[in-house]
Amino acid sequence: MSVYVGNLAYEVTKEDLSEVFTDYGEVKRVHIPMDRETGRMRGFAFVEMNSDEQEEEAISTLDGAEWMGRTLKVNKAKPRESFNGGGRGRKRF
């Protein structure tokens, strides 16, 4: 499982997120997606922890908490949907 963390301040780093989530257990990985065009973070991140119990505790405590001037949105990450071609290009009949 992975935890989605939304409504982040744009200056947040992986180290910042690791520090916050370490209060709830061992952090295995932090991923902060970047915008391809601007190179700036997109305002959300994903955190993977050592166990589901640790992730659940972090979610229940941090969802709605204020951090760095923003109200966090924290929940279970949803699986990535496949695009199956994504509708780009011309349709063939």
PyMOL Python script that loads the backbone (N, CA, C, O; Angstrom):
from pymol import cmd

cmd.read_pdbstr("""\
ATOM      1  N   MET A   1       0.844  -1.190   0.000  1.00  0.00           N
ATOM      2  CA  MET A   1       0.000   0.000   0.000  1.00  0.00           C
ATOM      3  C   MET A   1       0.881   1.243   0.000  1.00  0.00           C
ATOM      4  O   MET A   1       2.022   1.220   0.462  1.00  0.00           O
ATOM      5  N   SER A   2       0.337   2.298  -0.516  1.00  0.00           N
ATOM      6  CA  SER A   2       1.028   3.576  -0.544  1.00  0.00           C
ATOM      7  C   SER A   2       0.059   4.641  -0.043  1.00  0.00           C
ATOM      8  O   SER A   2      -1.157   4.495  -0.166  1.00  0.00           O
ATOM      9  N   VAL A   3       0.601   5.697   0.514  1.00  0.00           N
ATOM     10  CA  VAL A   3      -0.205   6.791   1.052  1.00  0.00           C
ATOM     11  C   VAL A   3      -0.097   7.993   0.110  1.00  0.00           C
ATOM     12  O   VAL A   3       1.003   8.397  -0.266  1.00  0.00           O
ATOM     13  N   TYR A   4      -1.243   8.558  -0.265  1.00  0.00           N
ATOM     14  CA  TYR A   4      -1.303   9.775  -1.058  1.00  0.00           C
ATOM     15  C   TYR A   4      -1.308  10.956  -0.098  1.00  0.00           C
ATOM     16  O   TYR A   4      -2.073  10.964   0.867  1.00  0.00           O
ATOM     17  N   VAL A   5      -0.474  11.945  -0.346  1.00  0.00           N
ATOM     18  CA  VAL A   5      -0.422  13.162   0.467  1.00  0.00           C
ATOM     19  C   VAL A   5      -0.641  14.334  -0.475  1.00  0.00           C
ATOM     20  O   VAL A   5       0.214  14.625  -1.312  1.00  0.00           O
ATOM     21  N   GLY A   6      -1.774  15.008  -0.347  1.00  0.00           N
ATOM     22  CA  GLY A   6      -2.116  16.100  -1.239  1.00  0.00           C
ATOM     23  C   GLY A   6      -2.172  17.446  -0.550  1.00  0.00           C
ATOM     24  O   GLY A   6      -2.128  17.542   0.677  1.00  0.00           O
ATOM     25  N   ASN A   7      -2.270  18.493  -1.370  1.00  0.00           N
ATOM     26  CA  ASN A   7      -2.325  19.887  -0.943  1.00  0.00           C
ATOM     27  C   ASN A   7      -1.027  20.303  -0.253  1.00  0.00           C
ATOM     28  O   ASN A   7      -1.040  21.031   0.739  1.00  0.00           O
ATOM     29  N   LEU A   8       0.088  19.827  -0.797  1.00  0.00           N
ATOM     30  CA  LEU A   8       1.396  20.160  -0.224  1.00  0.00           C
ATOM     31  C   LEU A   8       1.887  21.520  -0.706  1.00  0.00           C
ATOM     32  O   LEU A   8       1.581  21.953  -1.817  1.00  0.00           O
ATOM     33  N   ALA A   9       2.647  22.177   0.148  1.00  0.00           N
ATOM     34  CA  ALA A   9       3.332  23.408  -0.253  1.00  0.00           C
ATOM     35  C   ALA A   9       4.381  23.033  -1.299  1.00  0.00           C
ATOM     36  O   ALA A   9       4.976  21.958  -1.216  1.00  0.00           O
ATOM     37  N   TYR A  10       4.612  23.894  -2.270  1.00  0.00           N
ATOM     38  CA  TYR A  10       5.524  23.581  -3.367  1.00  0.00           C
ATOM     39  C   TYR A  10       6.990  23.469  -2.944  1.00  0.00           C
ATOM     40  O   TYR A  10       7.805  22.934  -3.696  1.00  0.00           O
ATOM     41  N   GLU A  11       7.334  23.959  -1.766  1.00  0.00           N
ATOM     42  CA  GLU A  11       8.727  23.869  -1.328  1.00  0.00           C
ATOM     43  C   GLU A  11       9.028  22.613  -0.505  1.00  0.00           C
ATOM     44  O   GLU A  11      10.149  22.458  -0.020  1.00  0.00           O
ATOM     45  N   VAL A  12       8.056  21.719  -0.337  1.00  0.00           N
ATOM     46  CA  VAL A  12       8.243  20.485   0.425  1.00  0.00           C
ATOM     47  C   VAL A  12       9.270  19.586  -0.266  1.00  0.00           C
ATOM     48  O   VAL A  12       9.290  19.475  -1.491  1.00  0.00           O
ATOM     49  N   THR A  13      10.120  18.949   0.540  1.00  0.00           N
ATOM     50  CA  THR A  13      11.130  18.025   0.019  1.00  0.00           C
ATOM     51  C   THR A  13      10.842  16.604   0.505  1.00  0.00           C
ATOM     52  O   THR A  13      10.018  16.395   1.396  1.00  0.00           O
ATOM     53  N   LYS A  14      11.528  15.637  -0.092  1.00  0.00           N
ATOM     54  CA  LYS A  14      11.422  14.245   0.355  1.00  0.00           C
ATOM     55  C   LYS A  14      11.829  14.129   1.818  1.00  0.00           C
ATOM     56  O   LYS A  14      11.219  13.383   2.584  1.00  0.00           O
ATOM     57  N   GLU A  15      12.854  14.864   2.197  1.00  0.00           N
ATOM     58  CA  GLU A  15      13.333  14.828   3.579  1.00  0.00           C
ATOM     59  C   GLU A  15      12.269  15.348   4.544  1.00  0.00           C
ATOM     60  O   GLU A  15      12.081  14.787   5.623  1.00  0.00           O
ATOM     61  N   ASP A  16      11.567  16.429   4.155  1.00  0.00           N
ATOM     62  CA  ASP A  16      10.484  16.967   4.990  1.00  0.00           C
ATOM     63  C   ASP A  16       9.414  15.910   5.227  1.00  0.00           C
ATOM     64  O   ASP A  16       8.986  15.693   6.361  1.00  0.00           O
ATOM     65  N   LEU A  17       8.984  15.255   4.151  1.00  0.00           N
ATOM     66  CA  LEU A  17       7.936  14.246   4.275  1.00  0.00           C
ATOM     67  C   LEU A  17       8.405  13.045   5.085  1.00  0.00           C
ATOM     68  O   LEU A  17       7.657  12.525   5.913  1.00  0.00           O
ATOM     69  N   SER A  18       9.628  12.604   4.855  1.00  0.00           N
ATOM     70  CA  SER A  18      10.172  11.486   5.628  1.00  0.00           C
ATOM     71  C   SER A  18      10.169  11.801   7.113  1.00  0.00           C
ATOM     72  O   SER A  18       9.813  10.958   7.937  1.00  0.00           O
ATOM     73  N   GLU A  19      10.564  13.008   7.443  1.00  0.00           N
ATOM     74  CA  GLU A  19      10.624  13.418   8.848  1.00  0.00           C
ATOM     75  C   GLU A  19       9.237  13.371   9.502  1.00  0.00           C
ATOM     76  O   GLU A  19       9.102  12.904  10.633  1.00  0.00           O
ATOM     77  N   VAL A  20       8.223  13.846   8.803  1.00  0.00           N
ATOM     78  CA  VAL A  20       6.868  13.846   9.352  1.00  0.00           C
ATOM     79  C   VAL A  20       6.341  12.417   9.503  1.00  0.00           C
ATOM     80  O   VAL A  20       5.777  12.072  10.541  1.00  0.00           O
ATOM     81  N   PHE A  21       6.521  11.590   8.477  1.00  0.00           N
ATOM     82  CA  PHE A  21       5.967  10.237   8.502  1.00  0.00           C
ATOM     83  C   PHE A  21       6.758   9.286   9.399  1.00  0.00           C
ATOM     84  O   PHE A  21       6.220   8.264   9.825  1.00  0.00           O
ATOM     85  N   THR A  22       8.009   9.594   9.695  1.00  0.00           N
ATOM     86  CA  THR A  22       8.806   8.755  10.589  1.00  0.00           C
ATOM     87  C   THR A  22       8.206   8.703  11.989  1.00  0.00           C
ATOM     88  O   THR A  22       8.453   7.752  12.730  1.00  0.00           O
ATOM     89  N   ASP A  23       7.429   9.702  12.359  1.00  0.00           N
ATOM     90  CA  ASP A  23       6.739   9.684  13.661  1.00  0.00           C
ATOM     91  C   ASP A  23       5.765   8.510  13.766  1.00  0.00           C
ATOM     92  O   ASP A  23       5.361   8.145  14.870  1.00  0.00           O
ATOM     93  N   TYR A  24       5.383   7.916  12.638  1.00  0.00           N
ATOM     94  CA  TYR A  24       4.384   6.835  12.623  1.00  0.00           C
ATOM     95  C   TYR A  24       4.978   5.490  12.238  1.00  0.00           C
ATOM     96  O   TYR A  24       4.259   4.491  12.204  1.00  0.00           O
ATOM     97  N   GLY A  25       6.281   5.441  11.946  1.00  0.00           N
ATOM     98  CA  GLY A  25       6.944   4.188  11.608  1.00  0.00           C
ATOM     99  C   GLY A  25       8.050   4.404  10.591  1.00  0.00           C
ATOM    100  O   GLY A  25       8.424   5.536  10.287  1.00  0.00           O
ATOM    101  N   GLU A  26       8.566   3.301  10.072  1.00  0.00           N
ATOM    102  CA  GLU A  26       9.671   3.359   9.119  1.00  0.00           C
ATOM    103  C   GLU A  26       9.184   3.723   7.719  1.00  0.00           C
ATOM    104  O   GLU A  26       8.280   3.084   7.181  1.00  0.00           O
ATOM    105  N   VAL A  27       9.784   4.742   7.144  1.00  0.00           N
ATOM    106  CA  VAL A  27       9.443   5.179   5.790  1.00  0.00           C
ATOM    107  C   VAL A  27      10.343   4.439   4.812  1.00  0.00           C
ATOM    108  O   VAL A  27      11.568   4.522   4.900  1.00  0.00           O
ATOM    109  N   LYS A  28       9.726   3.708   3.872  1.00  0.00           N
ATOM    110  CA  LYS A  28      10.489   2.962   2.876  1.00  0.00           C
ATOM    111  C   LYS A  28      10.827   3.814   1.661  1.00  0.00           C
ATOM    112  O   LYS A  28      11.915   3.701   1.096  1.00  0.00           O
ATOM    113  N   ARG A  29       9.879   4.673   1.259  1.00  0.00           N
ATOM    114  CA  ARG A  29      10.081   5.446   0.026  1.00  0.00           C
ATOM    115  C   ARG A  29       9.175   6.671   0.028  1.00  0.00           C
ATOM    116  O   ARG A  29       8.049   6.620   0.522  1.00  0.00           O
ATOM    117  N   VAL A  30       9.670   7.763  -0.524  1.00  0.00           N
ATOM    118  CA  VAL A  30       8.878   8.977  -0.750  1.00  0.00           C
ATOM    119  C   VAL A  30       9.039   9.341  -2.221  1.00  0.00           C
ATOM    120  O   VAL A  30      10.157   9.423  -2.729  1.00  0.00           O
ATOM    121  N   HIS A  31       7.924   9.559  -2.897  1.00  0.00           N
ATOM    122  CA  HIS A  31       7.964   9.956  -4.320  1.00  0.00           C
ATOM    123  C   HIS A  31       7.175  11.249  -4.485  1.00  0.00           C
ATOM    124  O   HIS A  31       5.996  11.319  -4.140  1.00  0.00           O
ATOM    125  N   ILE A  32       7.841  12.268  -5.015  1.00  0.00           N
ATOM    126  CA  ILE A  32       7.200  13.557  -5.279  1.00  0.00           C
ATOM    127  C   ILE A  32       7.185  13.765  -6.790  1.00  0.00           C
ATOM    128  O   ILE A  32       8.225  14.073  -7.371  1.00  0.00           O
ATOM    129  N   PRO A  33       6.029  13.604  -7.443  1.00  0.00           N
ATOM    130  CA  PRO A  33       5.952  13.823  -8.893  1.00  0.00           C
ATOM    131  C   PRO A  33       6.239  15.285  -9.253  1.00  0.00           C
ATOM    132  O   PRO A  33       5.813  16.213  -8.564  1.00  0.00           O
ATOM    133  N   MET A  34       6.967  15.454 -10.342  1.00  0.00           N
ATOM    134  CA  MET A  34       7.309  16.790 -10.818  1.00  0.00           C
ATOM    135  C   MET A  34       6.582  17.071 -12.128  1.00  0.00           C
ATOM    136  O   MET A  34       6.345  16.158 -12.919  1.00  0.00           O
ATOM    137  N   ASP A  35       6.231  18.322 -12.356  1.00  0.00           N
ATOM    138  CA  ASP A  35       5.601  18.740 -13.597  1.00  0.00           C
ATOM    139  C   ASP A  35       6.654  18.712 -14.704  1.00  0.00           C
ATOM    140  O   ASP A  35       7.740  19.269 -14.546  1.00  0.00           O
ATOM    141  N   ARG A  36       6.333  18.071 -15.811  1.00  0.00           N
ATOM    142  CA  ARG A  36       7.300  17.931 -16.914  1.00  0.00           C
ATOM    143  C   ARG A  36       7.698  19.269 -17.526  1.00  0.00           C
ATOM    144  O   ARG A  36       8.852  19.461 -17.909  1.00  0.00           O
ATOM    145  N   GLU A  37       6.758  20.179 -17.616  1.00  0.00           N
ATOM    146  CA  GLU A  37       7.026  21.446 -18.295  1.00  0.00           C
ATOM    147  C   GLU A  37       7.741  22.459 -17.413  1.00  0.00           C
ATOM    148  O   GLU A  37       8.657  23.147 -17.863  1.00  0.00           O
ATOM    149  N   THR A  38       7.318  22.548 -16.147  1.00  0.00           N
ATOM    150  CA  THR A  38       7.894  23.574 -15.271  1.00  0.00           C
ATOM    151  C   THR A  38       9.027  23.053 -14.400  1.00  0.00           C
ATOM    152  O   THR A  38       9.842  23.836 -13.912  1.00  0.00           O
ATOM    153  N   GLY A  39       9.090  21.728 -14.198  1.00  0.00           N
ATOM    154  CA  GLY A  39      10.097  21.158 -13.322  1.00  0.00           C
ATOM    155  C   GLY A  39       9.774  21.352 -11.852  1.00  0.00           C
ATOM    156  O   GLY A  39      10.569  20.999 -10.981  1.00  0.00           O
ATOM    157  N   ARG A  40       8.611  21.909 -11.582  1.00  0.00           N
ATOM    158  CA  ARG A  40       8.171  22.174 -10.213  1.00  0.00           C
ATOM    159  C   ARG A  40       7.316  21.015  -9.713  1.00  0.00           C
ATOM    160  O   ARG A  40       6.643  20.352 -10.503  1.00  0.00           O
ATOM    161  N   MET A  41       7.339  20.769  -8.407  1.00  0.00           N
ATOM    162  CA  MET A  41       6.502  19.699  -7.879  1.00  0.00           C
ATOM    163  C   MET A  41       5.035  19.989  -8.132  1.00  0.00           C
ATOM    164  O   MET A  41       4.641  21.147  -8.268  1.00  0.00           O
ATOM    165  N   ARG A  42       4.227  18.945  -8.194  1.00  0.00           N
ATOM    166  CA  ARG A  42       2.822  19.086  -8.575  1.00  0.00           C
ATOM    167  C   ARG A  42       1.886  19.275  -7.386  1.00  0.00           C
ATOM    168  O   ARG A  42       0.674  19.368  -7.584  1.00  0.00           O
ATOM    169  N   GLY A  43       2.396  19.333  -6.170  1.00  0.00           N
ATOM    170  CA  GLY A  43       1.558  19.606  -5.003  1.00  0.00           C
ATOM    171  C   GLY A  43       1.066  18.367  -4.286  1.00  0.00           C
ATOM    172  O   GLY A  43       0.240  18.463  -3.377  1.00  0.00           O
ATOM    173  N   PHE A  44       1.563  17.201  -4.683  1.00  0.00           N
ATOM    174  CA  PHE A  44       1.197  15.974  -3.978  1.00  0.00           C
ATOM    175  C   PHE A  44       2.380  15.015  -3.999  1.00  0.00           C
ATOM    176  O   PHE A  44       3.345  15.210  -4.739  1.00  0.00           O
ATOM    177  N   ALA A  45       2.287  13.969  -3.168  1.00  0.00           N
ATOM    178  CA  ALA A  45       3.369  12.992  -3.072  1.00  0.00           C
ATOM    179  C   ALA A  45       2.800  11.643  -2.653  1.00  0.00           C
ATOM    180  O   ALA A  45       1.633  11.535  -2.277  1.00  0.00           O
ATOM    181  N   PHE A  46       3.642  10.620  -2.724  1.00  0.00           N
ATOM    182  CA  PHE A  46       3.286   9.287  -2.270  1.00  0.00           C
ATOM    183  C   PHE A  46       4.340   8.830  -1.275  1.00  0.00           C
ATOM    184  O   PHE A  46       5.539   8.998  -1.501  1.00  0.00           O
ATOM    185  N   VAL A  47       3.880   8.248  -0.167  1.00  0.00           N
ATOM    186  CA  VAL A  47       4.782   7.757   0.873  1.00  0.00           C
ATOM    187  C   VAL A  47       4.477   6.280   1.102  1.00  0.00           C
ATOM    188  O   VAL A  47       3.323   5.896   1.293  1.00  0.00           O
ATOM    189  N   GLU A  48       5.520   5.459   1.081  1.00  0.00           N
ATOM    190  CA  GLU A  48       5.376   4.042   1.403  1.00  0.00           C
ATOM    191  C   GLU A  48       6.047   3.796   2.741  1.00  0.00           C
ATOM    192  O   GLU A  48       7.168   4.238   2.991  1.00  0.00           O
ATOM    193  N   MET A  49       5.323   3.069   3.605  1.00  0.00           N
ATOM    194  CA  MET A  49       5.860   2.772   4.926  1.00  0.00           C
ATOM    195  C   MET A  49       6.050   1.273   5.081  1.00  0.00           C
ATOM    196  O   MET A  49       5.703   0.495   4.193  1.00  0.00           O
ATOM    197  N   ASN A  50       6.600   0.881   6.214  1.00  0.00           N
ATOM    198  CA  ASN A  50       6.964  -0.508   6.449  1.00  0.00           C
ATOM    199  C   ASN A  50       5.765  -1.434   6.625  1.00  0.00           C
ATOM    200  O   ASN A  50       5.862  -2.621   6.313  1.00  0.00           O
ATOM    201  N   SER A  51       4.636  -0.923   7.117  1.00  0.00           N
ATOM    202  CA  SER A  51       3.471  -1.792   7.319  1.00  0.00           C
ATOM    203  C   SER A  51       2.172  -1.023   7.098  1.00  0.00           C
ATOM    204  O   SER A  51       2.134   0.206   7.169  1.00  0.00           O
ATOM    205  N   ASP A  52       1.115  -1.777   6.830  1.00  0.00           N
ATOM    206  CA  ASP A  52      -0.207  -1.172   6.655  1.00  0.00           C
ATOM    207  C   ASP A  52      -0.663  -0.462   7.932  1.00  0.00           C
ATOM    208  O   ASP A  52      -1.311   0.583   7.867  1.00  0.00           O
ATOM    209  N   GLU A  53      -0.324  -1.028   9.086  1.00  0.00           N
ATOM    210  CA  GLU A  53      -0.733  -0.428  10.362  1.00  0.00           C
ATOM    211  C   GLU A  53      -0.103   0.954  10.543  1.00  0.00           C
ATOM    212  O   GLU A  53      -0.760   1.890  10.999  1.00  0.00           O
ATOM    213  N   GLN A  54       1.174   1.070  10.181  1.00  0.00           N
ATOM    214  CA  GLN A  54       1.855   2.359  10.284  1.00  0.00           C
ATOM    215  C   GLN A  54       1.229   3.367   9.332  1.00  0.00           C
ATOM    216  O   GLN A  54       1.042   4.529   9.693  1.00  0.00           O
ATOM    217  N   GLU A  55       0.904   2.932   8.120  1.00  0.00           N
ATOM    218  CA  GLU A  55       0.286   3.826   7.145  1.00  0.00           C
ATOM    219  C   GLU A  55      -1.094   4.263   7.620  1.00  0.00           C
ATOM    220  O   GLU A  55      -1.449   5.434   7.484  1.00  0.00           O
ATOM    221  N   GLU A  56      -1.872   3.347   8.172  1.00  0.00           N
ATOM    222  CA  GLU A  56      -3.207   3.685   8.677  1.00  0.00           C
ATOM    223  C   GLU A  56      -3.129   4.717   9.801  1.00  0.00           C
ATOM    224  O   GLU A  56      -3.935   5.645   9.850  1.00  0.00           O
ATOM    225  N   GLU A  57      -2.155   4.556  10.706  1.00  0.00           N
ATOM    226  CA  GLU A  57      -1.998   5.513  11.797  1.00  0.00           C
ATOM    227  C   GLU A  57      -1.627   6.894  11.258  1.00  0.00           C
ATOM    228  O   GLU A  57      -2.152   7.907  11.720  1.00  0.00           O
ATOM    229  N   ALA A  58      -0.723   6.929  10.283  1.00  0.00           N
ATOM    230  CA  ALA A  58      -0.325   8.209   9.686  1.00  0.00           C
ATOM    231  C   ALA A  58      -1.514   8.869   8.995  1.00  0.00           C
ATOM    232  O   ALA A  58      -1.717  10.076   9.128  1.00  0.00           O
ATOM    233  N   ILE A  59      -2.299   8.087   8.260  1.00  0.00           N
ATOM    234  CA  ILE A  59      -3.473   8.624   7.565  1.00  0.00           C
ATOM    235  C   ILE A  59      -4.457   9.212   8.557  1.00  0.00           C
ATOM    236  O   ILE A  59      -4.911  10.343   8.383  1.00  0.00           O
ATOM    237  N   SER A  60      -4.796   8.456   9.600  1.00  0.00           N
ATOM    238  CA  SER A  60      -5.814   8.928  10.545  1.00  0.00           C
ATOM    239  C   SER A  60      -5.358  10.169  11.308  1.00  0.00           C
ATOM    240  O   SER A  60      -6.183  11.000  11.688  1.00  0.00           O
ATOM    241  N   THR A  61      -4.056  10.300  11.534  1.00  0.00           N
ATOM    242  CA  THR A  61      -3.545  11.457  12.269  1.00  0.00           C
ATOM    243  C   THR A  61      -3.323  12.675  11.383  1.00  0.00           C
ATOM    244  O   THR A  61      -3.627  13.799  11.782  1.00  0.00           O
ATOM    245  N   LEU A  62      -2.789  12.453  10.173  1.00  0.00           N
ATOM    246  CA  LEU A  62      -2.363  13.583   9.340  1.00  0.00           C
ATOM    247  C   LEU A  62      -3.434  14.124   8.404  1.00  0.00           C
ATOM    248  O   LEU A  62      -3.329  15.271   7.970  1.00  0.00           O
ATOM    249  N   ASP A  63      -4.463  13.342   8.077  1.00  0.00           N
ATOM    250  CA  ASP A  63      -5.500  13.839   7.167  1.00  0.00           C
ATOM    251  C   ASP A  63      -6.224  15.013   7.825  1.00  0.00           C
ATOM    252  O   ASP A  63      -6.808  14.868   8.899  1.00  0.00           O
ATOM    253  N   GLY A  64      -6.181  16.156   7.185  1.00  0.00           N
ATOM    254  CA  GLY A  64      -6.817  17.369   7.706  1.00  0.00           C
ATOM    255  C   GLY A  64      -5.912  18.207   8.596  1.00  0.00           C
ATOM    256  O   GLY A  64      -6.298  19.294   9.026  1.00  0.00           O
ATOM    257  N   ALA A  65      -4.704  17.709   8.876  1.00  0.00           N
ATOM    258  CA  ALA A  65      -3.766  18.466   9.710  1.00  0.00           C
ATOM    259  C   ALA A  65      -3.174  19.626   8.913  1.00  0.00           C
ATOM    260  O   ALA A  65      -3.038  19.552   7.692  1.00  0.00           O
ATOM    261  N   GLU A  66      -2.829  20.684   9.615  1.00  0.00           N
ATOM    262  CA  GLU A  66      -2.188  21.820   8.959  1.00  0.00           C
ATOM    263  C   GLU A  66      -0.684  21.652   9.059  1.00  0.00           C
ATOM    264  O   GLU A  66      -0.146  21.386  10.134  1.00  0.00           O
ATOM    265  N   TRP A  67      -0.005  21.812   7.915  1.00  0.00           N
ATOM    266  CA  TRP A  67       1.448  21.681   7.854  1.00  0.00           C
ATOM    267  C   TRP A  67       1.985  22.630   6.795  1.00  0.00           C
ATOM    268  O   TRP A  67       1.521  22.629   5.654  1.00  0.00           O
ATOM    269  N   MET A  68       2.953  23.428   7.174  1.00  0.00           N
ATOM    270  CA  MET A  68       3.558  24.413   6.281  1.00  0.00           C
ATOM    271  C   MET A  68       2.502  25.336   5.663  1.00  0.00           C
ATOM    272  O   MET A  68       2.592  25.705   4.492  1.00  0.00           O
ATOM    273  N   GLY A  69       1.511  25.697   6.461  1.00  0.00           N
ATOM    274  CA  GLY A  69       0.482  26.634   6.010  1.00  0.00           C
ATOM    275  C   GLY A  69      -0.592  26.033   5.127  1.00  0.00           C
ATOM    276  O   GLY A  69      -1.406  26.771   4.574  1.00  0.00           O
ATOM    277  N   ARG A  70      -0.622  24.712   4.975  1.00  0.00           N
ATOM    278  CA  ARG A  70      -1.608  24.041   4.121  1.00  0.00           C
ATOM    279  C   ARG A  70      -2.338  22.967   4.921  1.00  0.00           C
ATOM    280  O   ARG A  70      -1.767  22.390   5.847  1.00  0.00           O
ATOM    281  N   THR A  71      -3.584  22.698   4.575  1.00  0.00           N
ATOM    282  CA  THR A  71      -4.345  21.607   5.187  1.00  0.00           C
ATOM    283  C   THR A  71      -4.121  20.361   4.341  1.00  0.00           C
ATOM    284  O   THR A  71      -4.509  20.316   3.173  1.00  0.00           O
ATOM    285  N   LEU A  72      -3.493  19.351   4.936  1.00  0.00           N
ATOM    286  CA  LEU A  72      -3.130  18.144   4.201  1.00  0.00           C
ATOM    287  C   LEU A  72      -4.339  17.271   3.887  1.00  0.00           C
ATOM    288  O   LEU A  72      -5.291  17.194   4.664  1.00  0.00           O
ATOM    289  N   LYS A  73      -4.279  16.621   2.743  1.00  0.00           N
ATOM    290  CA  LYS A  73      -5.233  15.590   2.346  1.00  0.00           C
ATOM    291  C   LYS A  73      -4.421  14.301   2.290  1.00  0.00           C
ATOM    292  O   LYS A  73      -3.565  14.144   1.420  1.00  0.00           O
ATOM    293  N   VAL A  74      -4.685  13.381   3.212  1.00  0.00           N
ATOM    294  CA  VAL A  74      -3.897  12.150   3.309  1.00  0.00           C
ATOM    295  C   VAL A  74      -4.849  10.955   3.289  1.00  0.00           C
ATOM    296  O   VAL A  74      -5.760  10.862   4.111  1.00  0.00           O
ATOM    297  N   ASN A  75      -4.626  10.037   2.335  1.00  0.00           N
ATOM    298  CA  ASN A  75      -5.449   8.824   2.268  1.00  0.00           C
ATOM    299  C   ASN A  75      -4.699   7.716   1.537  1.00  0.00           C
ATOM    300  O   ASN A  75      -3.582   7.916   1.061  1.00  0.00           O
ATOM    301  N   LYS A  76      -5.325   6.551   1.456  1.00  0.00           N
ATOM    302  CA  LYS A  76      -4.714   5.442   0.718  1.00  0.00           C
ATOM    303  C   LYS A  76      -4.619   5.840  -0.741  1.00  0.00           C
ATOM    304  O   LYS A  76      -5.559   6.396  -1.309  1.00  0.00           O
ATOM    305  N   ALA A  77      -3.488   5.551  -1.334  1.00  0.00           N
ATOM    306  CA  ALA A  77      -3.312   5.855  -2.751  1.00  0.00           C
ATOM    307  C   ALA A  77      -4.127   4.866  -3.575  1.00  0.00           C
ATOM    308  O   ALA A  77      -4.175   3.675  -3.265  1.00  0.00           O
ATOM    309  N   LYS A  78      -4.758   5.365  -4.611  1.00  0.00           N
ATOM    310  CA  LYS A  78      -5.527   4.509  -5.512  1.00  0.00           C
ATOM    311  C   LYS A  78      -4.588   3.951  -6.575  1.00  0.00           C
ATOM    312  O   LYS A  78      -3.638   4.620  -6.980  1.00  0.00           O
ATOM    313  N   PRO A  79      -4.853   2.723  -7.031  1.00  0.00           N
ATOM    314  CA  PRO A  79      -3.997   2.169  -8.092  1.00  0.00           C
ATOM    315  C   PRO A  79      -4.051   3.035  -9.340  1.00  0.00           C
ATOM    316  O   PRO A  79      -5.087   3.613  -9.667  1.00  0.00           O
ATOM    317  N   ARG A  80      -2.938   3.114 -10.020  1.00  0.00           N
ATOM    318  CA  ARG A  80      -2.849   3.899 -11.248  1.00  0.00           C
ATOM    319  C   ARG A  80      -3.681   3.227 -12.336  1.00  0.00           C
ATOM    320  O   ARG A  80      -3.591   2.017 -12.542  1.00  0.00           O
ATOM    321  N   GLU A  81      -4.481   4.016 -13.021  1.00  0.00           N
ATOM    322  CA  GLU A  81      -5.312   3.480 -14.101  1.00  0.00           C
ATOM    323  C   GLU A  81      -4.512   3.431 -15.385  1.00  0.00           C
ATOM    324  O   GLU A  81      -3.726   4.334 -15.671  1.00  0.00           O
ATOM    325  N   SER A  82      -4.713   2.369 -16.164  1.00  0.00           N
ATOM    326  CA  SER A  82      -4.040   2.306 -17.461  1.00  0.00           C
ATOM    327  C   SER A  82      -4.849   3.124 -18.462  1.00  0.00           C
ATOM    328  O   SER A  82      -6.066   3.251 -18.334  1.00  0.00           O
ATOM    329  N   PHE A  83      -4.172   3.668 -19.443  1.00  0.00           N
ATOM    330  CA  PHE A  83      -4.829   4.560 -20.390  1.00  0.00           C
ATOM    331  C   PHE A  83      -5.299   3.854 -21.651  1.00  0.00           C
ATOM    332  O   PHE A  83      -6.144   4.387 -22.370  1.00  0.00           O
ATOM    333  N   ASN A  84      -4.775   2.673 -21.937  1.00  0.00           N
ATOM    334  CA  ASN A  84      -5.175   1.928 -23.134  1.00  0.00           C
ATOM    335  C   ASN A  84      -5.212   2.811 -24.373  1.00  0.00           C
ATOM    336  O   ASN A  84      -6.226   2.863 -25.068  1.00  0.00           O
ATOM    337  N   GLY A  85      -4.154   3.480 -24.644  1.00  0.00           N
ATOM    338  CA  GLY A  85      -4.088   4.335 -25.831  1.00  0.00           C
ATOM    339  C   GLY A  85      -4.388   5.779 -25.508  1.00  0.00           C
ATOM    340  O   GLY A  85      -3.924   6.670 -26.220  1.00  0.00           O
ATOM    341  N   GLY A  86      -5.138   6.040 -24.475  1.00  0.00           N
ATOM    342  CA  GLY A  86      -5.369   7.392 -24.000  1.00  0.00           C
ATOM    343  C   GLY A  86      -6.118   8.323 -24.912  1.00  0.00           C
ATOM    344  O   GLY A  86      -6.315   9.487 -24.563  1.00  0.00           O
ATOM    345  N   GLY A  87      -6.551   7.853 -26.088  1.00  0.00           N
ATOM    346  CA  GLY A  87      -7.330   8.698 -26.963  1.00  0.00           C
ATOM    347  C   GLY A  87      -6.517   9.709 -27.741  1.00  0.00           C
ATOM    348  O   GLY A  87      -7.088  10.583 -28.394  1.00  0.00           O
ATOM    349  N   ARG A  88      -5.216   9.614 -27.690  1.00  0.00           N
ATOM    350  CA  ARG A  88      -4.389  10.568 -28.451  1.00  0.00           C
ATOM    351  C   ARG A  88      -4.289  10.101 -29.890  1.00  0.00           C
ATOM    352  O   ARG A  88      -4.378   8.910 -30.188  1.00  0.00           O
ATOM    353  N   GLY A  89      -4.108  11.041 -30.749  1.00  0.00           N
ATOM    354  CA  GLY A  89      -3.976  10.713 -32.171  1.00  0.00           C
ATOM    355  C   GLY A  89      -5.323  10.598 -32.838  1.00  0.00           C
ATOM    356  O   GLY A  89      -6.358  10.909 -32.250  1.00  0.00           O
ATOM    357  N   ARG A  90      -5.294  10.141 -34.091  1.00  0.00           N
ATOM    358  CA  ARG A  90      -6.529  10.057 -34.864  1.00  0.00           C
ATOM    359  C   ARG A  90      -7.232   8.735 -34.607  1.00  0.00           C
ATOM    360  O   ARG A  90      -6.598   7.706 -34.375  1.00  0.00           O
ATOM    361  N   LYS A  91      -8.532   8.786 -34.652  1.00  0.00           N
ATOM    362  CA  LYS A  91      -9.317   7.555 -34.533  1.00  0.00           C
ATOM    363  C   LYS A  91      -9.322   6.838 -35.873  1.00  0.00           C
ATOM    364  O   LYS A  91      -9.381   7.462 -36.932  1.00  0.00           O
ATOM    365  N   ARG A  92      -9.260   5.550 -35.806  1.00  0.00           N
ATOM    366  CA  ARG A  92      -9.306   4.755 -37.042  1.00  0.00           C
ATOM    367  C   ARG A  92     -10.645   4.060 -37.124  1.00  0.00           C
ATOM    368  O   ARG A  92     -11.122   3.490 -36.142  1.00  0.00           O
ATOM    369  N   PHE A  93     -11.246   4.108 -38.291  1.00  0.00           N
ATOM    370  CA  PHE A  93     -12.557   3.484 -38.475  1.00  0.00           C
ATOM    371  C   PHE A  93     -12.462   2.287 -39.352  1.00  0.00           C
ATOM    372  O   PHE A  93     -13.472   1.635 -39.617  1.00  0.00           O
TER     373      PHE A  93
END
""", "prot")
cmd.dss("prot")
cmd.show_as("cartoon", "prot")
cmd.util.cbc("prot")
cmd.orient("prot")
